[in-house]
Amino acid sequence: MSENYTVFTHVNPPTGSPIWARHDQEPFGGGCPTSLWTPRPLPLDRYELALPADMPTGEYVLEVGMYRWDSGERLPVSGEGADPAMRRLILTTIRGVR
């Protein structure tokens, strides 16, 4: 990639809004910008999300994707879990219980 992208991880309803938990950062805490990536496997990059105590009971999705920090434009997605319209990968559905 010639550009640097930020990874987003969000927990929100399937509609995409509101976001109840989020963690956005450059890969590996900024230590491995996407413009330096080469076609080789990367190590695991961890993201932690804290769910708020006032989060309503309901179904939520854990989603990930990448975007340009300067414009907010998300990269297209494909494959298992892809939501091309919202340019996100849905990893799983969770049930929030108060």
N, C-alpha and C positions, 0 to 999 in steps of 0.2 A: 504494500500500500504506500502511496506517496503522501498521504495525509495522516495526521494523528487523530485518533478517535477516542472517545470516552465510553466506558462500559456503564450501562445502567442496569440495575437490578431493582425491581419494584414488586410490591404486593398491593394489588388493587382488585376491585370487582372485574368480572369479565369484560365490562364495557370500557375499561381503561381509566375510569375516573370515579371517585377521587383516589389518589395514591395514598395508601395508609402507611407504607414503610418504603424507604428508598435508600439506595447507596449508589452514588455515581462517582466514578473515579477513573483515571487513566489506568490501563493494565499494570498490574504489579505495583500499585501505589505510585505510578509515574516512572517506575524504574525500567520499563520496557515499552517505549512508545511504539505504536503500530507502524509508524514510518520506518522503523528499524527491523520489522519482522521479516523473516526469510521463510521459505517453504520447508519448515522443519517442525516437529512437535514442540509445543510450548509446555512448560510445567503448569500444574494446577494453580489457578489464581482464585483466592477466596474472597468472598464478600459476605458481611454479616448484616442482618437486618433486625432491628428491634421493633416488635409489634407494640403499638400503644395500648395502654390499659382501657381506653375508651373506644376501641375499635368495635363496631357493632358485630353481633353474631351474623354469620352469613358465609357464602361461598366467595373465595378469592382466588386469583391466579398469581403464581410466581412467574414473572416474566423477565427476560434479559434481552439486551440488544446493544448496539453501538451507535453513537452519534457524533457529529462534529460539534465541538464545544462552541465555536464562534457563531454557528448558524442554527444549531439545534436539529439539523437535518439528520435523520436516521438512515443507516445503511439498509438496503433491501435484505430480506431474509428468505430462505427456502429450506425445505427438508422437514423432518418430523417436528411437529409442534409449531411450525411457522404460521404466523398471521401476517401475510404480505400486506394487507390493507393498513395495518397499524405498525408494520415494520418492527415486529417483536417476535421472539420465540417464547412460547408458553411452555415452561418446564413441568409444571404440575398444578393441580387445583388443590387448594386447602380449605378447610372449614374453620373459620374463626369462631370461637366460643367465648363469650364473656364470662 
